[in-house]
């Protein structure tokens, strides 16, 4: 039978997924290093150096990197729930995701925003404690000339990914239990189309449908517009549909063994599509006549279509490439894989500190970016390895 429940449990460790996750997290470090010198988005550090190529780098990375991280994270969720049970799995998620999220949100993020407040707000200096209570938590009066981006300063920064991953995991457990109750009332066979590995035609239809949904969302919520779902969950609606779909794809990929069965021809076809679009963007740049972050315009529809094809192409392609080429492991790759979660959590203050440090070195823009990216990557990896060896932290990080 084709029911996924009857598939034998996987015992082989999939090193290529570890390697791919490490690569994507290091791309996050590089992306945040570029934030100060490329895109016009709000950032913790302000400087005069700008390079259009770094804006393109951020746009390309933003198109697929986090979607692929959600897919890889979701791939391991069903196996963990099968092995531990729903409640034990959720307790483990609350420990491994919830604790770092709460601690990081209460320490790393307000410290960064306090530096921003002192450097760029132009208000009379205040202590960190007063800032934390009055401005970060918003218990003081909002200044009349407050420049944002939000009031209060309370936000979760890069830790939004951990928060969203926890929410997706909890939602999966809830839907799984509801599905189990439904099957007790009326058993239904598993849809046969789900057992088939998606081919090129299916992927094209999927990409077009996802593009349409994302475009409709971006009419109201352009890129880089963040909203608090349920007054707490920090989400970017412009990409939430992509993240939800890719998380779901990761679960289905595990249940139906898609990653192992995906033909090379399909994977490399989509890698070529994603790579071609990437090269085209770097050659042409993100011309605002053709690309817009949102709204009911042809430019918004064009960028949404390009971004979605690029995302699907690179996600499918890189999964195939790493499965076929980067499936090995050694002591270094295993150490980096074990520390990748910690790298993600701690890298931001390191990168921002380096952006301040290299601000007046006289290097050209790309040289400054390269120095911040390289040094930030090395320091983040080294710090993560050390932090995970501290008593009590290994079980969480």
Secondary structure as a PSIPRED ss2 file (coil, helix, strand):
# PSIPRED VFORMAT (PSIPRED V4.0)

   1 X C   1.000  0.000  0.000
   2 X C   1.000  0.000  0.000
   3 X C   1.000  0.000  0.000
   4 X H   0.000  1.000  0.000
   5 X H   0.000  1.000  0.000
   6 X H   0.000  1.000  0.000
   7 X C   1.000  0.000  0.000
   8 X C   1.000  0.000  0.000
   9 X C   1.000  0.000  0.000
  10 X C   1.000  0.000  0.000
  11 X C   1.000  0.000  0.000
  12 X C   1.000  0.000  0.000
  13 X C   1.000  0.000  0.000
  14 X C   1.000  0.000  0.000
  15 X H   0.000  1.000  0.000
  16 X H   0.000  1.000  0.000
  17 X H   0.000  1.000  0.000
  18 X H   0.000  1.000  0.000
  19 X H   0.000  1.000  0.000
  20 X H   0.000  1.000  0.000
  21 X H   0.000  1.000  0.000
  22 X H   0.000  1.000  0.000
  23 X H   0.000  1.000  0.000
  24 X H   0.000  1.000  0.000
  25 X H   0.000  1.000  0.000
  26 X H   0.000  1.000  0.000
  27 X H   0.000  1.000  0.000
  28 X H   0.000  1.000  0.000
  29 X H   0.000  1.000  0.000
  30 X H   0.000  1.000  0.000
  31 X H   0.000  1.000  0.000
  32 X H   0.000  1.000  0.000
  33 X H   0.000  1.000  0.000
  34 X H   0.000  1.000  0.000
  35 X C   1.000  0.000  0.000
  36 X C   1.000  0.000  0.000
  37 X C   1.000  0.000  0.000
  38 X C   1.000  0.000  0.000
  39 X C   1.000  0.000  0.000
  40 X C   1.000  0.000  0.000
  41 X C   1.000  0.000  0.000
  42 X C   1.000  0.000  0.000
  43 X C   1.000  0.000  0.000
  44 X C   1.000  0.000  0.000
  45 X C   1.000  0.000  0.000
  46 X C   1.000  0.000  0.000
  47 X C   1.000  0.000  0.000
  48 X C   1.000  0.000  0.000
  49 X C   1.000  0.000  0.000
  50 X C   1.000  0.000  0.000
  51 X C   1.000  0.000  0.000
  52 X H   0.000  1.000  0.000
  53 X H   0.000  1.000  0.000
  54 X H   0.000  1.000  0.000
  55 X H   0.000  1.000  0.000
  56 X H   0.000  1.000  0.000
  57 X H   0.000  1.000  0.000
  58 X H   0.000  1.000  0.000
  59 X H   0.000  1.000  0.000
  60 X H   0.000  1.000  0.000
  61 X H   0.000  1.000  0.000
  62 X H   0.000  1.000  0.000
  63 X H   0.000  1.000  0.000
  64 X H   0.000  1.000  0.000
  65 X H   0.000  1.000  0.000
  66 X H   0.000  1.000  0.000
  67 X H   0.000  1.000  0.000
  68 X H   0.000  1.000  0.000
  69 X H   0.000  1.000  0.000
  70 X H   0.000  1.000  0.000
  71 X H   0.000  1.000  0.000
  72 X H   0.000  1.000  0.000
  73 X H   0.000  1.000  0.000
  74 X H   0.000  1.000  0.000
  75 X H   0.000  1.000  0.000
  76 X C   1.000  0.000  0.000
  77 X H   0.000  1.000  0.000
  78 X H   0.000  1.000  0.000
  79 X H   0.000  1.000  0.000
  80 X H   0.000  1.000  0.000
  81 X H   0.000  1.000  0.000
  82 X H   0.000  1.000  0.000
  83 X H   0.000  1.000  0.000
  84 X H   0.000  1.000  0.000
  85 X C   1.000  0.000  0.000
  86 X H   0.000  1.000  0.000
  87 X H   0.000  1.000  0.000
  88 X H   0.000  1.000  0.000
  89 X H   0.000  1.000  0.000
  90 X H   0.000  1.000  0.000
  91 X H   0.000  1.000  0.000
  92 X H   0.000  1.000  0.000
  93 X H   0.000  1.000  0.000
  94 X H   0.000  1.000  0.000
  95 X H   0.000  1.000  0.000
  96 X H   0.000  1.000  0.000
  97 X H   0.000  1.000  0.000
  98 X H   0.000  1.000  0.000
  99 X H   0.000  1.000  0.000
 100 X H   0.000  1.000  0.000
 101 X H   0.000  1.000  0.000
 102 X H   0.000  1.000  0.000
 103 X H   0.000  1.000  0.000
 104 X H   0.000  1.000  0.000
 105 X H   0.000  1.000  0.000
 106 X H   0.000  1.000  0.000
 107 X H   0.000  1.000  0.000
 108 X H   0.000  1.000  0.000
 109 X H   0.000  1.000  0.000
 110 X H   0.000  1.000  0.000
 111 X H   0.000  1.000  0.000
 112 X H   0.000  1.000  0.000
 113 X H   0.000  1.000  0.000
 114 X H   0.000  1.000  0.000
 115 X H   0.000  1.000  0.000
 116 X H   0.000  1.000  0.000
 117 X H   0.000  1.000  0.000
 118 X H   0.000  1.000  0.000
 119 X H   0.000  1.000  0.000
 120 X H   0.000  1.000  0.000
 121 X H   0.000  1.000  0.000
 122 X C   1.000  0.000  0.000
 123 X C   1.000  0.000  0.000
 124 X C   1.000  0.000  0.000
 125 X C   1.000  0.000  0.000
 126 X C   1.000  0.000  0.000
 127 X C   1.000  0.000  0.000
 128 X H   0.000  1.000  0.000
 129 X H   0.000  1.000  0.000
 130 X H   0.000  1.000  0.000
 131 X H   0.000  1.000  0.000
 132 X H   0.000  1.000  0.000
 133 X H   0.000  1.000  0.000
 134 X H   0.000  1.000  0.000
 135 X H   0.000  1.000  0.000
 136 X H   0.000  1.000  0.000
 137 X C   1.000  0.000  0.000
 138 X C   1.000  0.000  0.000
 139 X C   1.000  0.000  0.000
 140 X C   1.000  0.000  0.000
 141 X C   1.000  0.000  0.000
 142 X C   1.000  0.000  0.000
 143 X C   1.000  0.000  0.000
 144 X C   1.000  0.000  0.000
 145 X C   1.000  0.000  0.000
 146 X C   1.000  0.000  0.000
 147 X C   1.000  0.000  0.000
 148 X C   1.000  0.000  0.000
 149 X C   1.000  0.000  0.000
 150 X C   1.000  0.000  0.000
 151 X C   1.000  0.000  0.000
 152 X C   1.000  0.000  0.000
 153 X C   1.000  0.000  0.000
 154 X C   1.000  0.000  0.000
 155 X C   1.000  0.000  0.000
 156 X C   1.000  0.000  0.000
 157 X H   0.000  1.000  0.000
 158 X H   0.000  1.000  0.000
 159 X H   0.000  1.000  0.000
 160 X H   0.000  1.000  0.000
 161 X H   0.000  1.000  0.000
 162 X H   0.000  1.000  0.000
 163 X H   0.000  1.000  0.000
 164 X H   0.000  1.000  0.000
 165 X H   0.000  1.000  0.000
 166 X H   0.000  1.000  0.000
 167 X H   0.000  1.000  0.000
 168 X H   0.000  1.000  0.000
 169 X H   0.000  1.000  0.000
 170 X H   0.000  1.000  0.000
 171 X H   0.000  1.000  0.000
 172 X H   0.000  1.000  0.000
 173 X H   0.000  1.000  0.000
 174 X H   0.000  1.000  0.000
 175 X H   0.000  1.000  0.000
 176 X H   0.000  1.000  0.000
 177 X H   0.000  1.000  0.000
 178 X H   0.000  1.000  0.000
 179 X H   0.000  1.000  0.000
 180 X H   0.000  1.000  0.000
 181 X H   0.000  1.000  0.000
 182 X H   0.000  1.000  0.000
 183 X H   0.000  1.000  0.000
 184 X H   0.000  1.000  0.000
 185 X H   0.000  1.000  0.000
 186 X C   1.000  0.000  0.000
 187 X C   1.000  0.000  0.000
 188 X C   1.000  0.000  0.000
 189 X C   1.000  0.000  0.000
 190 X C   1.000  0.000  0.000
 191 X C   1.000  0.000  0.000
 192 X H   0.000  1.000  0.000
 193 X H   0.000  1.000  0.000
 194 X H   0.000  1.000  0.000
 195 X H   0.000  1.000  0.000
 196 X C   1.000  0.000  0.000
 197 X C   1.000  0.000  0.000
 198 X C   1.000  0.000  0.000
 199 X C   1.000  0.000  0.000
 200 X H   0.000  1.000  0.000
 201 X H   0.000  1.000  0.000
 202 X H   0.000  1.000  0.000
 203 X H   0.000  1.000  0.000
 204 X H   0.000  1.000  0.000
 205 X H   0.000  1.000  0.000
 206 X H   0.000  1.000  0.000
 207 X H   0.000  1.000  0.000
 208 X H   0.000  1.000  0.000
 209 X H   0.000  1.000  0.000
 210 X H   0.000  1.000  0.000
 211 X H   0.000  1.000  0.000
 212 X H   0.000  1.000  0.000
 213 X H   0.000  1.000  0.000
 214 X H   0.000  1.000  0.000
 215 X H   0.000  1.000  0.000
 216 X H   0.000  1.000  0.000
 217 X H   0.000  1.000  0.000
 218 X H   0.000  1.000  0.000
 219 X H   0.000  1.000  0.000
 220 X H   0.000  1.000  0.000
 221 X C   1.000  0.000  0.000
 222 X C   1.000  0.000  0.000
 223 X C   1.000  0.000  0.000
 224 X C   1.000  0.000  0.000
 225 X C   1.000  0.000  0.000
 226 X E   0.000  0.000  1.000
 227 X E   0.000  0.000  1.000
 228 X E   0.000  0.000  1.000
 229 X E   0.000  0.000  1.000
 230 X C   1.000  0.000  0.000
 231 X C   1.000  0.000  0.000
 232 X C   1.000  0.000  0.000
 233 X E   0.000  0.000  1.000
 234 X E   0.000  0.000  1.000
 235 X E   0.000  0.000  1.000
 236 X E   0.000  0.000  1.000
 237 X H   0.000  1.000  0.000
 238 X H   0.000  1.000  0.000
 239 X H   0.000  1.000  0.000
 240 X H   0.000  1.000  0.000
 241 X H   0.000  1.000  0.000
 242 X H   0.000  1.000  0.000
 243 X H   0.000  1.000  0.000
 244 X H   0.000  1.000  0.000
 245 X H   0.000  1.000  0.000
 246 X H   0.000  1.000  0.000
 247 X H   0.000  1.000  0.000
 248 X H   0.000  1.000  0.000
 249 X H   0.000  1.000  0.000
 250 X H   0.000  1.000  0.000
 251 X H   0.000  1.000  0.000
 252 X H   0.000  1.000  0.000
 253 X H   0.000  1.000  0.000
 254 X H   0.000  1.000  0.000
 255 X H   0.000  1.000  0.000
 256 X C   1.000  0.000  0.000
 257 X C   1.000  0.000  0.000
 258 X H   0.000  1.000  0.000
 259 X H   0.000  1.000  0.000
 260 X H   0.000  1.000  0.000
 261 X H   0.000  1.000  0.000
 262 X C   1.000  0.000  0.000
 263 X C   1.000  0.000  0.000
 264 X H   0.000  1.000  0.000
 265 X H   0.000  1.000  0.000
 266 X H   0.000  1.000  0.000
 267 X H   0.000  1.000  0.000
 268 X H   0.000  1.000  0.000
 269 X H   0.000  1.000  0.000
 270 X H   0.000  1.000  0.000
 271 X H   0.000  1.000  0.000
 272 X H   0.000  1.000  0.000
 273 X H   0.000  1.000  0.000
 274 X H   0.000  1.000  0.000
 275 X H   0.000  1.000  0.000
 276 X H   0.000  1.000  0.000
 277 X H   0.000  1.000  0.000
 278 X H   0.000  1.000  0.000
 279 X H   0.000  1.000  0.000
 280 X H   0.000  1.000  0.000
 281 X H   0.000  1.000  0.000
 282 X H   0.000  1.000  0.000
 283 X H   0.000  1.000  0.000
 284 X H   0.000  1.000  0.000
 285 X C   1.000  0.000  0.000
 286 X C   1.000  0.000  0.000
 287 X C   1.000  0.000  0.000
 288 X C   1.000  0.000  0.000
 289 X C   1.000  0.000  0.000
 290 X C   1.000  0.000  0.000
 291 X C   1.000  0.000  0.000
 292 X C   1.000  0.000  0.000
 293 X C   1.000  0.000  0.000
 294 X C   1.000  0.000  0.000
 295 X C   1.000  0.000  0.000
 296 X C   1.000  0.000  0.000
 297 X C   1.000  0.000  0.000
 298 X H   0.000  1.000  0.000
 299 X H   0.000  1.000  0.000
 300 X H   0.000  1.000  0.000
 301 X H   0.000  1.000  0.000
 302 X H   0.000  1.000  0.000
 303 X H   0.000  1.000  0.000
 304 X H   0.000  1.000  0.000
 305 X H   0.000  1.000  0.000
 306 X H   0.000  1.000  0.000
 307 X H   0.000  1.000  0.000
 308 X H   0.000  1.000  0.000
 309 X H   0.000  1.000  0.000
 310 X H   0.000  1.000  0.000
 311 X H   0.000  1.000  0.000
 312 X H   0.000  1.000  0.000
 313 X H   0.000  1.000  0.000
 314 X H   0.000  1.000  0.000
 315 X H   0.000  1.000  0.000
 316 X H   0.000  1.000  0.000
 317 X H   0.000  1.000  0.000
 318 X H   0.000  1.000  0.000
 319 X H   0.000  1.000  0.000
 320 X H   0.000  1.000  0.000
 321 X H   0.000  1.000  0.000
 322 X H   0.000  1.000  0.000
 323 X H   0.000  1.000  0.000
 324 X H   0.000  1.000  0.000
 325 X H   0.000  1.000  0.000
 326 X C   1.000  0.000  0.000
 327 X C   1.000  0.000  0.000
 328 X C   1.000  0.000  0.000
 329 X C   1.000  0.000  0.000
 330 X C   1.000  0.000  0.000
 331 X H   0.000  1.000  0.000
 332 X H   0.000  1.000  0.000
 333 X H   0.000  1.000  0.000
 334 X H   0.000  1.000  0.000
 335 X H   0.000  1.000  0.000
 336 X H   0.000  1.000  0.000
 337 X H   0.000  1.000  0.000
 338 X H   0.000  1.000  0.000
 339 X H   0.000  1.000  0.000
 340 X H   0.000  1.000  0.000
 341 X H   0.000  1.000  0.000
 342 X H   0.000  1.000  0.000
 343 X H   0.000  1.000  0.000
 344 X H   0.000  1.000  0.000
 345 X H   0.000  1.000  0.000
 346 X H   0.000  1.000  0.000
 347 X H   0.000  1.000  0.000
 348 X H   0.000  1.000  0.000
 349 X H   0.000  1.000  0.000
 350 X H   0.000  1.000  0.000
 351 X H   0.000  1.000  0.000
 352 X H   0.000  1.000  0.000
 353 X H   0.000  1.000  0.000
 354 X H   0.000  1.000  0.000
 355 X H   0.000  1.000  0.000
 356 X H   0.000  1.000  0.000
 357 X H   0.000  1.000  0.000
 358 X C   1.000  0.000  0.000
 359 X C   1.000  0.000  0.000
 360 X C   1.000  0.000  0.000
 361 X C   1.000  0.000  0.000
 362 X C   1.000  0.000  0.000
 363 X C   1.000  0.000  0.000
 364 X C   1.000  0.000  0.000
 365 X H   0.000  1.000  0.000
 366 X H   0.000  1.000  0.000
 367 X H   0.000  1.000  0.000
 368 X H   0.000  1.000  0.000
 369 X H   0.000  1.000  0.000
 370 X H   0.000  1.000  0.000
 371 X H   0.000  1.000  0.000
 372 X H   0.000  1.000  0.000
 373 X H   0.000  1.000  0.000
 374 X H   0.000  1.000  0.000
 375 X H   0.000  1.000  0.000
 376 X H   0.000  1.000  0.000
 377 X H   0.000  1.000  0.000
 378 X H   0.000  1.000  0.000
 379 X H   0.000  1.000  0.000
 380 X H   0.000  1.000  0.000
 381 X H   0.000  1.000  0.000
 382 X H   0.000  1.000  0.000
 383 X H   0.000  1.000  0.000
 384 X H   0.000  1.000  0.000
 385 X H   0.000  1.000  0.000
 386 X H   0.000  1.000  0.000
 387 X H   0.000  1.000  0.000
 388 X H   0.000  1.000  0.000
 389 X C   1.000  0.000  0.000
 390 X C   1.000  0.000  0.000
 391 X C   1.000  0.000  0.000
 392 X C   1.000  0.000  0.000
 393 X C   1.000  0.000  0.000
 394 X C   1.000  0.000  0.000
 395 X C   1.000  0.000  0.000
 396 X C   1.000  0.000  0.000
 397 X C   1.000  0.000  0.000
